[in-house]
Every structure is written in C-alpha cells, then in structure tokens.
Amino acid sequence: MDIFQSRTHNCGELRIKDIGKEVLLAGWMENFREVGQNLGFIVLRDFYGTTQIVIENEEMMKTVKTIIKESVISVTGLVRERASKNLNIPTGEIEIVPHKITVLGKCRYKELPFEINRSKEADESVRLKYRYLDLRNPSVKKNIILRSEVIAALRKSMIEHGFLEITTPILTASSPEGARDYLVPARKHPGKFYALPQAPQQFKQLLMASGFDRYFQIAPCFRDEDARGDRSPGEFYQLDMEMAFASQEDVFFILEDILPPIFEKYGTYNVASKTPFRKISYNDALNVYGTDKPDLRIDLVCKDITEIAKKTEFDIFHNSQNTIAIVVDNCELSRKKIDSIIKEAEVQSGQMGYWFRTDNDGKFVGGVAKFFTPLWESLTSELNLKPNSLIVVSTGNKKSAQKTAGVLRNKFGQAVPGHIQKERYEFCWIVDFPMYEIGEESGLLEFCHNPFSMPNGGLEILEKAERGEIDPLAIYAKQYDLVCNGVELSSGAVRNHDPEIMVKAFELIHLGEDDVKKKFPAMYNAFCYGAPPHAGIAPGIDRMIMLLAGEDSIREVIPFPMNKNAQDVMMGAPSTVDQSQLDELNIIVKTGKER
C-alpha cells in the first residue's frame, strides 16, 4: 500500500497556465458522474476548492466505481484544458486526466446523513451529530474561516493599540456574577469545587491593580444558561479588555477605532457606522425603541398614548398602566399578514399586541379601530397619522408594554418595505444604566447589572441613598452596552476600584463589608493596597461573527456547538462517568426518587 506523503497542488489552485503539468491532488470524492461506457467525471474537493477529474478508460472506471462518495483519495495525472468550461469556479477551465487513483481514507457508508453541499437544509440535530460532515460543506466551513480571520484581525489591532495579551485562569473560585457556574470537583480537597469563569472579570481588574496598563485576551467564558438564537449554552468567547487610568470615553475611542474597519472588511455588508457612535441613555432606549438593544437601521419609534388610551371603552386599554403605539407609514400588508406578525411577536414577548390602520381618508379601520374611532382627532394629532398607515399597540405595565412594543417595532420594521436600511452595520452605545433594581423574584433591592460598576456620583450619591435623601433606583452606574443591528455585542463599565465605595454599594442591598470580603476576597484586598481607576469591556466574539456572516443562529459560527439543551450530541456530552471516578472525587450521584 502506498503511503501518502504530499501533494503538488490543492484543489482550488490549478489554472489554464498549468496545462501540461503532472500533478498530485488529494481530497474527498464529492461526486462521481458516469456519462458513458468508459467516460465519467469526479468532483474532487479539499479545503481550498474543487477540481474536475475526467475518467476515460475502462481500467480506471472499474477502480472509481468501487469508491464510495466522501472517501479520501489521491489523484496523480495530467492537467488539460476543459472542453466544457465552468467559469463559476476558479478551476473551471481545466481538468485532470489521471493515471493513478489511490484511496487514502475509505468511506464505509453508502448512505450519508445528508448531502454535504446541502447540509444546511438538514435537521439541526442531525447536523450537530455529524458536525464533521456538516463542516465539509463549503458554505458552513466559510463561517469558521471567517471566525479565524476576524480573531486574527482583532488581535492584531489590539496589539497595535498598545494592549498586552494575557491569559487568565480557567479553574477558579465560584463568585456571584449573574449566571449559574459550571463546577469542577477538587480531587485533593474533598467537598470543595473550582468554578469555570463566567468571565475574567475579577482577574482583569486584578491585573490593573498589579500595574498592567492595557490588557486583552480572546477569553473563553462558561455560563450555565439556556440557549437563544444569539446565545450559545455552556461556553462562548469574548474580546476581553481592560484599561488603567481610563474613562468611559477612552473605552469608546478604542472600540470605535477597532470595530468599524473590521466590520467593513469582513462583513456581509461593507458599510458601518461612522465614529463617534451614537449614545442613547438606557431609559431613552426603552421609551423610544422598546428595548435596550435597538436596531437603529429601523426608522420606527414608540409613542406613549397611555392617557388617550385610558379614554377608550375597551377595558384592556382603559385600565392599562401603559399603552404604547408604533406608526408604520405606507403599510400595504394584508390583514392576514398583520395578524401573523403580531402572533409571532406575542410568542417572543409573552404579551398580546393589537392593531388598526388608517384608510385612504385617514379614518380608522380594522383590528381595534372601533375603540379608538371616538378619539380620532386627538390620536391623529398625537401620532401625526397619515392615510394608509398601520398602528400597532402594546399595553400592560411599563416593562411588559415596552418589551412588546420593542418586538413589534422589529417585526414590522423588517416586514414593511422602506422602514429598514438593512445592508449596513449600525452601532450605538447604551449608557446610564440603573445601578439597582427591584428583583422580580425577591421583591428586594438588587444590583441591576454589574456590581463592580462605579456609581455616577461615587460615595456621595450612595450615602444620600443610605440616608433616604434619594431613591436608590435613581442611582445610575457608569456602565455601557455596545449594540449593533439590534444585537448586544458587549457590556462594560468604569469599575468601582475604591473599597469604601464598593462596601457602601453592597450595604444598600443589605450586604456588609464581611460579605464583600467573603465573596470577592482577592479583589477587595488588592484594592486596599491601592488600585488605579480603570474601565473595560468585552465584545462577544460569537455574536460578532454571527453579524458579520449574516447568520440568524449563533451555532452557525461555532465549530462544534452544543444544541439548545446544552448537549454535545456528537461527543455524547454530558455523560455518565465510571463509579471509580466518582469515588475518587468523593461524589455521590442522586437520581430519581433519591433526589
């Protein structure tokens, strides 16, 4: 048996100038088409492309007929000009006439789970189980290539901006950072556990306290969260960065300098926001767009019509705390289509939506029009209504009405022509996040987002809240989100680097200095030795690639993603382990009635 050593060319390389050359290619036999007694054509595929192999003699035909599609073969032969050229592929002007074909890796299954070049049409569970076949599809593979190119570009740009790449630990201590930890039992310390980091948050702040000025890494993060279209369960990667002696504006300047060129070069669209990016306060984002991650490509806005709606005879509007309307001009959607979009929005938001429209004369028709017709004059004036407009309405408490309005805005903005400038990347900063909120489950004051953020107003504002002079809910944090096309790419903040301010911030949620020391011992102690003001951010790599590739699911840009239930169906994870391993780790597994 011949041992394969090398190849002279790859399958995307040969051109008309190579006619007459003796070459050795290797790859997967994508297809074999027999068109005559001793005439057939092989499509040979490797990472770089495809090349046509023409079979013209009986002996070679017998050899090829025994080879199953997707077997790996090597082909030695002569390059010649194709009679029937295919200018849709780079190698379409040439073909190879082989005098030797060798099977390097035999495919033993005549039936594949799916056609390789149509794998994206297969059920996702089958694609994930046979991901190594799915990745052979060039349209799937290109997203992974894009991922590599973008990460390389990000790394290069960060280094050019003076950042030092430093890796931080994967095995660390559990800390309350908003999501469930993945725990790892410590064999040498029975009953104790490491945690996989939800983010390198504490370590990067400790690096600032250690005297490093600019840090970054392409950081793996681990969170036991449910999957969404833009969130993969288990693990994800982020461009983690931190800067000493930095303000919010310093962080903005860095990312505004780094991201637009990368999005313009590698994106599906080649237009990105000019700098500086637009800044929108958290409250304004909710009031105007119904969400804190607005898609600014859409020109629709939310309008509060609560006081007008309370005058209707429809109890749902009359008794509602908040009613929000969105006007969609020049809407020619059918009633059936409008109802369908509203039902989709209801599934996403968990709340009902309503609609009516104006006819050619500007009168209200369809949907819930009869309830608003008595208020035609005031509503037409308030919303500046024009003929042939659609008005979609959400109602409920403020939070639910805004959430529903945000979903409706996105749905109708994308469905009605003229309301979205789709082929561009529109960035914005969401700023001035509330420091605290009332927990939905606890009913108590809790941190709204990041407990490590510096409050606007510092120690003084916290002391005023402690004395009851201001409502803690009125305190804002120096925290910011980066949003692109309705996708939250990143959260960041100016950090709370002063132990006194940190303790006071926790005291407002009834946790004292001892609690802070217990939960964050390294960071608290390090800050007591003098820490510089610092700020940072961490854009999500997976979400970034998803936007650049124009994909709707984040799983399309991850080499080996888990499914929606956090299972790796290809590797069979999570899985049971031998009892001997459990014994060594002092773990007892309880199942069924034992739990």
Salt bridges, closest charged atoms under 4 A:
ASP2 OD2 - LYS100 NZ 2.62
ASP18 OD1 - LYS17 NZ 3.60
ASP18 OD1 - LYS21 NZ 2.75
GLU22 OE2 - HIS99 NE2 2.30
GLU30 OE1 - ARG45 NH1 2.92
GLU34 OE2 - LYS65 NZ 3.15
ASP46 OD2 - ARG7 NH1 3.54
GLU56 OE2 - ARG80 NH2 2.49
GLU58 OE2 - LYS62 NZ 3.78
GLU70 OE1 - ARG45 NH2 2.74
GLU70 OE1 - ARG136 NH1 2.81
GLU81 OE2 - LYS85 NZ 2.74
GLU95 OE2 - ARG80 NE 2.79
GLU115 OE1 - LYS69 NZ 3.61
GLU121 OE1 - ARG118 NH2 2.92
GLU124 OE2 - ARG555 NE 2.86
ASP134 OD2 - ARG127 NH2 3.11
ASP134 OD2 - ARG131 NH1 2.66
GLU160 OE2 - LYS156 NZ 2.58
GLU165 OE2 - ARG155 NH2 2.89
GLU225 OE1 - ARG231 NE 3.81
ASP230 OD1 - ARG228 NE 3.21
ASP240 OD1 - LYS204 NZ 3.06
GLU242 OE1 - LYS204 NZ 3.42
GLU242 OE2 - ARG495 NE 2.83
GLU249 OE1 - LYS279 NZ 3.94
ASP257 OD2 - HIS161 NE2 2.71
ASP295 OD2 - ARG297 NH2 2.81
ASP299 OD1 - HIS419 ND1 2.79
ASP339 OD2 - ARG335 NE 3.92
GLU344 OE1 - LYS411 NZ 3.73
GLU426 OE1 - ARG424 NE 2.80
GLU440 OE2 - LYS399 NZ 2.64
GLU460 OE2 - LYS464 NZ 3.89
GLU466 OE1 - LYS504 NZ 3.03
GLU469 OE2 - ARG467 NE 2.75
GLU507 OE1 - LYS504 NZ 3.21
GLU513 OE2 - LYS517 NZ 3.74
ASP542 OD1 - ARG147 NH2 2.78
GLU551 OE2 - LYS120 NZ 3.00
GLU556 OE2 - ARG127 NH1 2.68
